[in-house]
Amino acid sequence: MNNNIVLQCLTETHNELWENGKDVGLQTKSSSKITKVWQEKLLLIDAIRFIPEYKVGGYKIDLVDTEERIAYELKVSPKNPHHEFYRDVFKILYANSLDRKFDRFVFWCPAVSVVKLGALAVFVKSLSKQLNLNIDIFQIQSKQ
């Protein structure tokens, strides 16, 4: 099992629950609900392998795959992806500085966010080689 089941659950959940629009409160509630439902679906698949809201220090990582040593972070809203990305990369580096926990970090966000990340994503991917951490940025596939 690789990213496929994690991505499938995420895509289905996002397409079922995402509330598009300009109401920030509605989008915040929608984002929280999507993350929670996505985590719950994966727990039903394998409650030992997947750990939601994995705590390290004072931080939480959205989802951890303990077998593959992958940390997953989800940015549901297309707004300000770079802020979330910076923070999430820091969380993974911090976790690894305490005790080598992760070999890979996967950041999922809407397609428009991937475009917004642009050069930053290229820089971080090259930096990942120096950090011995694979960093991948994937777009959430929205329903057509």
N, C-alpha and C positions, 0 to 999 in steps of 0.2 A: 504494500500500500504506500503510495507516495502522496504528493499534493493533490492528486485527482479527487479523492473523496472529500478532502478539506475544501477544495475549490468548488466542487459540485454542491456541497451543503451551503457554502457561502453564496454562490450565485443564485440558487433557489430561494434562499432566505431573503437576500437583497431584493430580488425581483418581486417577491411576495409582499414585502413590508415597507420598502422605501417610499417615503412621502416626499416627492419633489415639490419645490416651491420656494417662496421667499420667507415663510414664517420660520424664524430661527428656533423658536420653542418647539414647534412641530418636528423640525428636522432633528433637533437634539433628542427628543423622545424616540423618534424613529431610529436614529443611530444606536441608541442604547438597546432598544428592543431587538434590532437586527443582530447585534453582537451577542446578546444573551441567548436568543433562539439558535443562532449558529453554534454557539458553544454547547448548548443542550443537545442538539442533534448529534454532535460528535461524541458527547458523553454516552449517548445511547448506543453508538457504534462500538466504542471501546473506552470504558471509564478508567482503565488503568493506563492506557497509552496517552490519552489526551487530558491535559490539565488546564482548565480555564482559569483566568485571572491568577496566573502563577506569580507569587510574591517573591521579590528579591529586594532586600533592603526596604526602602519605603516606596517601591515602585511595583506596579502590576503589569504583567505581560498578558495580552489578550488570550493567547492560547499557546500551549507548549506541547509538542510531540516528543515524548520522552524516549521513544525508540530511535527516532531519526535525529534527535538532538536539534530540532528546529523550533525557533521562536516565531510565532505569527503575530503580526499587528495589523489591525484593520482600521482604515480611514474610510468611513461610509460616506460622509459628506464631501463634496468636491472643493469646499472652501479651505484655504490655507494648508494645503498638504505639506508644504515644506516645514512648517512649525512642528507638525505631528511627526514627520519623518525624522527631523533632527532629534527630537525628544526620544523617539523609539530606538534610534540607533544608539543613543547614549545609554538607554536602559539595558540593551543587550551587551554593550561593551562593559558596563558596570557589573552586570551579572558575571560575565566572563573574567573580569578582574578579580572577583572574589573566589571563584572556583570555576574552572573551564566547564561550562554547562552546554554551550551551543556551538554547533559547527556552521549553522546556517540561520539567516534571518530573512523572513519573507514579509514584505510590506504590500498589502493589497489596498487599492484605492480605485475610484472611478477613472475612466479613460481620460477625462479632461484634467484630472489631477496628475496623471502620469506625464502629460504634456507640460503642465506647469512646473513639474520637478526638473525637467530638461537637463541642463548642464550639471546640476547638483547630483542627479542620479549617476551620471557618467563619472563624476569625481569620486563619489562614494564607492562605486563599483571598483574603481582602480585602488582606492584606499583599502578596500576589503582584502585585497591580496596581501597588503602589508600587515593587516590585522589577523590574518589567517581565519577569516570569517566570510563565508559566501553570503552576499547580500543580493537579494532579488526583489525587483519591483514588478508587480503584476497588476493589470487592470481588471476590475470587476466587470464581467460581461453583462451588460444590461439587456433586458428583453427587448426585442425589436418591435 
